[in-house]
Structure formats: C-alpha cells, structure tokens
Amino acid sequence: MAYKVITNCPVCSKTLKITKLQCSHCHTTIENEFELSKLASLSKDQLHFVEVFLTCRGNIKEVEKELGISYPTVRGKLTDIISSLGYEQKKKNEVDEKKIVTMLENGEISPEEAIKLLKEE
C-alpha cells in the first residue's frame, strides 16, 4: 500500500527531504538527496482547489460554481496558494483595474464584486 508523501517532520515540523527511491518492479534502489516539487508542500485542500482551478481552465466564474464559493473567496484562496508556493504577490496597480473592468464587461464578475475588488486596491 502506497502512502502520500509527507513534507514536514512530525517531530520538529521542518521540511523533509527524500533520500531513497525504489522501483516497485525490479526493486532497484537509488539513494541520494531529492527535492520535492513546490506543489508537494500544499495542503490537501489547496491541492484540491488547484485541481478544480486547472480543470476550469482558470475561469474564476467556473471555479465559483464548482466549489460554491464567491469571487473574493476564490481570489483569497489563489493568493494563499501563491504565498504557500513561495512567490511574492505583485503590487496592485492600474493593470489590475483594467483586468477587473474587463472581467466585469465579460460578465465574469458582478458590479458588486468589481466594486469590492477595486476598493481592496
């Protein structure tokens, strides 16, 4: 039975390293220090959200419908995942305002959601 890889030490909570790989067919074993992908550090809920986001092809309205959550909640979850992956969040600027207006024009967000997003900036 295979278990999901744990990424943090259950004793001290520091990041674990993979040091051994084994082929289940021929039993070849390789020992070294291997890195986990950044995605491996995400929680189960975060990974589920990423899967939904990808299957919806990044369409936030579709993610809202699929998960039954609001646009600001989707944005919040995305921000949290971006931070968890170690990326800096870009400073908000006029490009974001243009994006919000475009989303409003395309019917991807409601006027109320657009107002709320613009006030956040």
ZAMIZA-129381 format. One record per atom (N, C-alpha, C): residue in one letter; x, y, z. Coordinates in steps of 0.001 Angstrom, whole numbers, plus 500000, padded with zeros to 6 digits. Each point is the difference from the previous one (the first is absolute). Example, Ala and Ser with C-alpha at 12.3 -4.5 7.8 and 13.67 -1.06 7.14 Angstrom:
<atoms>
A513190494310507800;A499110501190500000;A500900501200500000;S499650501050499280;S500820501190500060;S499230501090500730;
</atoms>
This chain:
<atoms>
M500843498819500000;M499157501181500000;M500887501243500000;A499740500925499097;A500779501226499902;A499342501110500819;Y500805500783500674;Y499522501118500797;Y500390501298499328;K499243501051500249;K500319501323499491;K501281500477500674;V500880500621499235;V501259500505500533;V499711501120500997;I500587499897501175;I499876501103500956;I501171500937499749;T499772501283500173;T501028500980499669;T500639500641501221;N499350499881501174;N500544500599501217;N500225498934501059;C501063500179500778;C500347499072501072;C498909500008501066;P499534498820500418;P498970499951501040;P500535500391501386;V501307500074500158;V500597500352501290;V500259501499500098;C500725500567499013;C500405501411500092;C499324500909498976;S499225499432499079;S499260500736498961;S500866500606498902;K501283499682499970;K500871500488498921;K499753499174498743;T500411500543498838;T499804499332498723;T500830498721499909;L499363498922499566;L500694498722499811;L500630499944498615;K501038499185499868;K500643499757498712;K499825498523499659;I499816499731498730;I499904498620499541;I501429499521499759;T500325498847500558;T501368499493499866;T500079498626499350;K498859499384499722;K500037498653499441;K498821499813499039;L500292499451498828;L498974499661499010;L500178498531499636;Q498875499322499779;Q500092498582499661;Q498975499660498928;C500429499233499018;C499117499532498930;C499157498848500535;S498695500090499835;S499123498941500505;S500038498758499101;H500555500138498798;H500061498865499083;H501281499175500195;C501170500661499873;C501262499257500072;C500739500205501321;H499448500849500861;H500545500273501331;H501342500726499991;T500334500626498873;T501206500839499979;T499791501119501006;T501027500280500789;T499920501037501013;T501050501064499730;I499581501245500086;I500900501131499803;I499948500845501257;E501179500254500557;E500061500836501188;E500782501263499677;N499421501134500352;N500597501308499797;N499085501003500690;E500234501270499779;E499122501027500555;E499164500560498857;F498689499787500080;F499086500417498946;F499097501116500509;E499614500893499101;E499129501111500370;E498552499679499659;L499104500468500838;L498572499931499716;L499622501205499148;S498965499864499226;S499524501158499239;S499325500979500961;K499863501230499579;K499319500998500830;K498558499580500272;L499375499353499032;L498606499584500166;L499850498962501111;A501050499229500257;A499930498982501051;A499831500620501378;S500335501276500135;S499879500654501305;S498590500534500275;L499121499944498996;L498638500493500191;L499173499013500821;S499034500548500737;S499097499152500783;S499042499268499054;K499304499020500536;K499030499229499217;K498930500933499410;D499498500944500804;D498984500950499533;D500550500905498901;Q501242500448500173;Q500612500859498983;Q500190499239498690;L500434498749500082;L500174499190498787;L498662499762499299;H498951499768500784;H498664499825499410;H499588501275499253;F500243501155500633;F499659501263499353;F500780500160498698;V501295499685500011;V500825500115498788;V499458499094498905;E499600498776500350;E499428499077499020;E498723500570499389;V499119500535500845;V498754500593499506;V500320501195499107;F500921500852500453;F500392501185499231;F500517499602498616;L500831498966499950;L500552499557498722;L498940499367499107;T499123499169500577;T498961499379499175;T499005501037499479;C499882501109500712;C499144501110499532;C500787500950499095;R501221499620499665;R500880500774499118;R500212501433500507;G500030500150501309;G500265501307500586;G498822500959499974;N498838499530499570;N498815500849499957;N499426500113501416;I500165501157500592;I499610500188501395;I498496499799500201;K499190500427499052;K498550499793500109;K499669498511500080;E500702499193499204;E499775498555500029;E500465499400501334;V501113500512500521;V500492499529501306;V498972500332501075;E499440501225499928;E498949500394500952;E498850498991499987;K499533499680498793;K498870499077499852;K500362498607500509;E501169499527499607;E500432498644500362;E500126499824501515;L500565501019500665;L500241499895501433;L498919500661500858;G499101500755499351;G498936500674500742;G500522501104500908;I501010500730499513;I500595501091500781;I499972501287499184;S500197501136500665;S499931501298499334;S501322500347499307;Y499921500978499117;Y501190500471499281;Y501103500444500965;P499702500823501006;P501057500398500935;P500629498810500737;T499200498970500279;T500538498805500653;T500958499266499065;V499638499902498725;V500892499371499015;V501318500767499947;R499906501320499924;R501224500823499969;R500836499795501254;G499342499942501139;G500713499793501258;G500731498668500020;K499329498953499506;K500631498680499954;K501196500008499044;L499852500666498869;L501123500108499057;L501182500730500632;T499719501088500684;T501050500772500670;T500714499141501035;D499225499233500762;D500570499119501019;D500910498945499366;I499566499410498912;I500790498966499322;I501269500602499409;I499881501173499393;I501177500675499441;I501028500249501102;S499542500454501148;S500901500230501143;S500604498691500492;S499187498952500076;S500488498694500460;S501075499436499082;L499912500343498726;L501003499535499038;L501276500845500037;G499979501059500806;G501198500816500181;G500148501153499038;Y498925500345499303;Y500063501112499061;Y499522501278500662;E500659501087499666;E499603501313500505;E498777500453499233;Q499069500622500706;Q498831500548499323;Q500383501348499407;K499656500191498736;K500310501260499336;K499198501133500618;K500573501179499982;K499293501187500479;K498819500255499072;K498898500415500588;K498814500311499199;K500230501308499259;N499557500039498753;N500187501210499197;N498866500146498989;E500161500905499055;E498950500274499018;E499673498784499145;V500965499127499781;V499751498810499193;V498902499166500655;D500014499905501322;D498959499255500699;D498636500657499795;E499961501333500012;E498731500704499781;E499455499691498616;K500873500002499009;K499570499684498631;K499485498569499924;K500665499104500698;K499584498597500017;K498619499857500625;I499759500732501086;I498704499954500678;I498902500532499084;V500270501093499311;V499016500577499070;V499709499015498871;T501038499354499478;T499814499016498937;T499149498831500488;M500275499530501213;M499221498896500563;M498538500403500180;L499784501245500412;L498642500508500170;L499293500049498644;E500695500509498990;E499425500083498652;E499664498620499435;N500825499017500334;N499783498636499492;N498992499213500828;G499474500630501047;G499012499336500839;G500604498965500942;E501321500050500188;E500662499038500879;E499793500347501471;I499776501280500282;I499725500439501375;I498831500972499971;S499340500143501137;S498864500918500113;S500526501411500292;P499162501028499797;P500422501361500346;P500399500121501474;E499284499294500870;E500325500050501431;E501383499425500276;E500311498880499322;E501315499391500179;E501097500913499450;A499720500670498880;A500974500922499417;A500271501151500955;I498957500537500595;I500164501101500958;I500837499553501193;K499687498807500493;K500741499485501158;K501488499818499651;L500263499450498821;L501395499792499576;L500727501318499817;L499331500993499438;L500636501294499789;L500260500697501330;K499142499802500978;K500215500597501314;K501169499362500732;E500251498705499734;E501117499292500618;E501326500587499559;E500037500505498778;E501239500548499469;E500243501332500590;
</atoms>
